[in-house]
């Protein structure tokens, strides 16, 4: 089959944004911002190369919406208007290309540490995190309302900076993910309990962003489908939450899973046979069966034919990639030109370097290709 007939190279819409193909650069922390969160020219170069490599939708690494929500060193900030100008340089790196760029906005919640956020990490409930050894404080109702405002203001800054859209981070045990999960949300007020009440913070964030930025400003969510914990988020509840958010104006969903406490995140180490690629795609298919908005599937996607099959079978509308695009930001273009049929990524996870993401395998004396 020629590349011109491959469904992966056909466009689709995420809200008002037309995405040139079905490939998504899944949000990946670049470890490249200044200590105060200001983005850098190194980050802009990452996105410029991804656009040159013809990635349809580029999602930046997570940008924290409040200092208390900082998750990592060298993480991008979006918690103040002074970030608009430097953030605009990231958006400008993609402008004029066929790629679109969304910024991911996030709050670490209990997966931060005092040395990073400058205070006691906040969470929906005071549930100890054994992975980070953090005992968070339970947020008050006023804290919750302020956090909703933090996300809305962050989206408005993203729009002012020239981004094509925003992705809300509600996965991997971060704050919004922890509100959805019954393991970490044990509240008895209107922010906890039923699926609808656990989703309420997201409903108000989505509605607030749509009101502040306009209904046509594209809004996507990265969402856990499972926490991999017996008392954690059930797939049925995850899908139900997505349906609630679709009704509020959400434009697309990227389906992921895992959290630090469970010991299973979203970037599993080691290559998989083709039959086991896309380890969250089956969950994405459950979302897609119940939604009318685009769904992106991720999880160790490496082989072009497998990715194409996922979309042709209707299990996902888009394919998310992270590590393969760290190894080779031009992979999508090579796929289109017939110069590659599979990523050379080894899933070794050595790319997540705190001095800046880069392929660890390519740094070896005789890298495999």
N, C-alpha and C positions, 0 to 999 in steps of 0.2 A: 504494500500500500504506500502510495506517495505521501509525502508530508502534507501536501495540499489537501489530502482527503482525511487526514488525521484530525479527529474531533478536538484533540488537545490544542490545536492551533486555530480554533474558531473562537470568535469573541462571545462575551456574555456581559450582562449588565449587573452591577452591584449598586442598587439604587439608581442614581442619575449618572453614575460613572460607567463608561464602557471600557471593559477590560479586554485587551487585544487577544489574549489567549487564556488558557486554563491553569497556568502556572502561578503559584503564589510563593513568594519568599516569606516563609513563616517567621514571625518576630523572633529575633535572636539578639540577646544582649551583646553589644559590640565591645564593651570594656574600653571605650575610647573617649568618653566625655571628660571634661575637666572635673576637678574635685568638687566644684560647686554645682555640677550638673550641666554646665554649658557645653553644647555639642561642638565638635571640632571638624577641621578640614579632613581629617582621616575618615570620619564617619561619612562625610559628604562623598568622598572618593569611593567608599564601599557602595553607596547607592548609585553613583554614576556608572560604575562598572556593571552593576546588576541591570541597570537600564540598557546599557550597551549590549549586554548579554540577552536582552529581549524578554526579561521576566515580566509577565503581564501585570501582576500586582505585587508591589514591594511593601512589606510591613516592617517598620523600623523596630528596633529593640524597645523594651518597655521604658516609658518615661514616667517618672513618679510625679503624682499630682499634689503631693504635700511632703514636706521634709520628713514627717513621721512615717511616710510610706516608702522610704528609700530601701531598696533590697540589696544593693551591691555597690562595691567600689566602681568608680568611673561609669556610673549610670547617668543617663540623660535626665535632666529635670524639665518640668513644664508647669511648675507650681507658682510662677510669677510672670507678670507681663514683660519683665526684662529678658525673658527667654525667647520672646517672639522673633526678634531680629536674628539671633544666631540660629534658631530653628528654621528660619526662612532659607538659610543657606543649604540646609538638607533638602528641603522641597525643591529648591532651584536646581539642584544637581540632577533632577529627573525631568524638569520642565523642558518641553520641546521634543521629548521622545514619545514613543508609543506606550511607555510604561506609566502606571499610576502609582502613587505613593501614599500610604496611610501611615499615621503614627499610632503606635499602641500606647494607651494610657493606663496606668496601673497604680496600685497601692499594695505594698508588701504585707500589711497586716502583721500577724504574729510571726511571719517568716523574715522579719527584720531583726536587728539587734541594736541595743542601746548605743553602741559605738558608731553605728551607721546612721541611725535616725535621731539620736540625741535625746531620747526619752524612752519610756516604757512602751514597747510595741502594743498596738491596740488590736482588738479582735471582737467579733460579735459576742463571744462568751470567753470567760477566763479559763480556757482549756490549755493545759500545759503541752508544749511541743517537745517531745523527747528528741527529735532530730537536731534541733537547734538549742535545746535546753533553755528555752524561753518560756517564762510565765507571763503571758500577756494580761493586760487589764481589759475588763469588759467595757465596751463603748456605751456611753449614755445615749439616750434618744437624741440629745442635742448634737453629740458627736456624729451620729449617723447622718443627720440633716446637713451638718457642715461638710461631711465627706461627699455627699451627693453634690453639693455646690462645688467642691473641689474638682470633681470629674467634669461637671458642666463647664466650669471656667477653663479647664484644661482643653476641652474640645474647642471652645471658642478661640483660645490662643492658637490651636492647631490650624483652624480655619484662617485666622488672620495671618499666619505664617505661610500660607499657600499650599498646605497639604490637601490632597484630593479627597481625603476622608479620615476617619478615626476607627481604630479597633479598640474596644474595651477588653481589658484582660480580666477574665473571670474563670481562670483555670489554675491548676498546679498548686493549690493551697494558698494562693495570695488572698487578699482581703475579701474581694467580691466572691471568689470561689468558696471561701470559708463561710460566707453568709448562706450560700445555697446548700451547703453540706450539713446534714443533721449531726454529723460527728463534731463539728466545730461550732455550730449554731444551736445552742440549747436555751435560747431566750424564750420567755413566756409572754413577752409583749407583742405588739403588732409587727415586729421585725423578725419573728421566729415562729416555729411551729409547723404550720401547713406549708405545702409547696408554694402556694400563693404568697404567704407571708415571708417565707425565706427569700422569695424572688422580688419582694417589694422594693428593696434598695435598687435593684437593677431596673425595675420598671420606672422608678422615679428618675434614675440617671438617663435612661433612654429618652423618656419624655422630656426631660429638662434639656438635653442636648438638641433634640429636634426642635424645641421651641426657641432655643438660643441661636442655633445655627441654620435653621430653616429645614423644612421637610426634605428638601432635595440634597442636603449635605449627607453623603454616604456614611453609614454607621454599621460597623461589623462587630462581632463579638468572638473572642476566643473562649471556648467554654469546655469545662470538664464534662466528660460523659460518665466517668467513674473516678473515685478516689483510690481505688484498690484497697479499701478498708471495709471490714464487715459492717461497721456502723456508719459508713460514709454514704456518699451520693449514689443513688440507684439510677440506672440508665433511664428508667421510665420517668423519674422525676426530672432528670436532665432534659429530656425531650419535652416534657410538659412546660418547663421553664422557657425553653426556646419558643414554644407556641405562644406563650403569654407575651414574650418580647416581640415576636413578629407582629402581633396585634397592636403593639405600641409604636411600630414603625421601623423596627430593626430590618436591615437590608441584607445581611448575610451572616453565616455562622461558620466558624472553623472549629472542628471537633477534635478535642485532645483528651488527656486524662492523666491521672497520677498526681502525687504530691510528695514532698520531702518525707513526711512522717511515715508514709507507707513503704518507703524504700524503692518505689517504682515511679519514676518520672516519665517524661514523654520522649526522652532521647536514649533509647535502649542501646547498650553497647553490643557490638558484634554484628556481622553481616547475617542476613537471613536468605533462605532459598526464596525463589520468586513466589512460591505459594504462600509464604508468610510475610511478604512485604505489605506495607499499608496496615500496620497492626491496629490502627484506630479507624480504618475505613469501614469495617463492619458496623461499628457504632455510628459512624457518619451516615451509613445507609438507613439506620433506624431514624435518625433525624430527618433525612431527606424524604422518607416515606410520609412524614407528618407535616412537612413545611412546604411553603410555596416560594421561599427565597433560596438563593444559592447556598450550597453547603460544600465546604472544603474538607478533604480527608488527608490525614497525615500519618506518619509512623513508619520510618524506614523505607520510604519509596525510593527505588533506585533504577528500575528497569522501565524503559519507555513503553514497551508493549503492555506491561502490567498496569501502568498508570492509565494508558488509553482504555484498557479493558474496564477499569473501575468506572470511568466516565461513560463509556458506551453502555455498560450494564445498568446505568442509572443509580449507582451506589454513591456517587459524589458528582458535583458539578465542576469542582476545581481540585487541583492537586497541590498540596503544600510541601515545600522542601526547605530544609535548613542546612544541614551539614554538607550535602552535595554542592550547594551554592557557595559555601565557604571554600571548599576545595577548588571549585571552578565556577566563577560567576557568569561565565559564558556558556554554561551547559545547555540552557534552553535554546540558544541560537544554534549550537552544535546539533542538538536533537532535530531542529527544523531543517538544517542543511544536510542531514544524513551523515554527519561526521561522528556521531556517537549514538549508541543504542542503550547505554547504561552508564550510570554514574560510576566513577572510579573510587568514590568514597568508601572507606573501610569501616565506618561507624566506630572508630577507635575513641572518639570524644576528646582527642588531644587538641582539637581546634578551640576549645573553650579556655582560652589563655587570658589570665587577668591583665596581661599587658596589651591585649588586643586580639580579637579572634583571627586565627589563621590556621591553615591546614598543617597539623603536626606531621603527617605522613610525608608531605612534600619537602619537609625540612631534613629528612633523612638523606644520607649520602647517596643512596640508590633507590629513590622513591618508586613505588609501583604505579603503574598507570593503566 
